[in-house]
């Protein structure tokens, strides 16, 4: 599938030496495969992060963008695109992409640091303050991003738009090897919080009564989540929707038990992302749709349908 | 035994609890009574380990409270909160199961299930185990939460368990109030729980309490048996009410008839 036809039949027919030398092999192994792996990792990472953050905030509308991670990454990425164009106009595309990724990651870390420490008072993280700080940081960084976008030239504007809509187009094995361990370890660590998140659903005090060290959990969830999201954004731009909706999708089907919710969000997120990326590559081949557009375009209506269905069932009860 | 020695609690510069000392004894039902703002909830929060900022000493079976790990504490005491709402819809069984979080690693899955079903049976909610918690009435919800407290304290070590109740009968009808308090009382005697409860209903307190603490403006003004505490002049000075106290015709405990101010 995709702009370049890798034909399974012709692959089977070839002897292995022929195959290894062919351009089909190259495309499959060095372009398609890392792309699929990265899409899966990103989908899993974003979905489980969404679930964890919703649990920590006890708010079904929470997602990583709410605590300022996304907009911080956006600002730094935009900054790097525009400023690098001024300072180093002759850089290679690869160098530029790497810099944008690095900056985006730094941006998400800086903004989460600000939000987290603004909301920490007397050793406790105030969830309400954190939400508001997240909104304020988002507004501030968006405004500054706006300034840079206003100052950018035609090409830079295209780069910014492309980046902010997300894509796995440039996926390489290097990216997979950098992002993979961080995302996988992050997913594993977040999943160990599933019992604690279940307890936090009952309220922070109730969780403490049950023996959960709530502050430790909050710190862990925030740090690991922003690490995962920072890496995802750095590698493939801003991909919304997955983090918010996949956990709800699971909740609507199987309930809100985090022991199940976390794992299955990660799995479903990965599958959803790989399928959507397949679609993004093929639907208008040889061109590509940005994944951010498609994931919302495909997932949105489906989720609405699910929502309507579950509401009807509740009326019937 | 929980020994409270001269504790003071100040929140945002205001003194809420002043120089309070008393004991919570195992197998005994201790009730604290006072007007709104007297410091009852703060006292409960401080004893149960939620509020960590206090002066003075609280010893849990000779161990200072501030040295107790949050998980160890969770195995030895449970709290029945006044307000409770889970963030997401949840099954009764799953909710009670959460009570076992701190002792999870110590029980086998089969034992765990037995304990949950037994606790639900004790509170008479077994047949509701697959219902969603938020579809239950207030009285039924309280009983489910009580079952959650029971499984939380079901660890079979030899430590004494404590149960804290924050107005367990607030907004609960009188039938269910009796049901809940009788369950607690029975558990208190059979399993030797130390119970510490905040009450507003004087007659329920007179019928169930072994020890009554009267709190006024953050100070423990009187403490003793219901017979000693429920006297018109004491009730007037602590709660500001006029009353007649007679022996209960059947139970023999004090029966308080309140009068207009």
Interface residues (C-beta under 8 A of the other chain):
Chain A: X58 X60 X195 X198 X199 X200 X201 X202 X203 X205 X206 X208 X209 X210 X211 X212 X213 X251 X255 X256 X257
Chain B: X48 X50 X70 X71 X73 X74 X75 X78 X79 X81 X84 X85 X86 X87 X88 X89 X90 X91 X94 X95 X98 X99 X101 X102 X104 X152
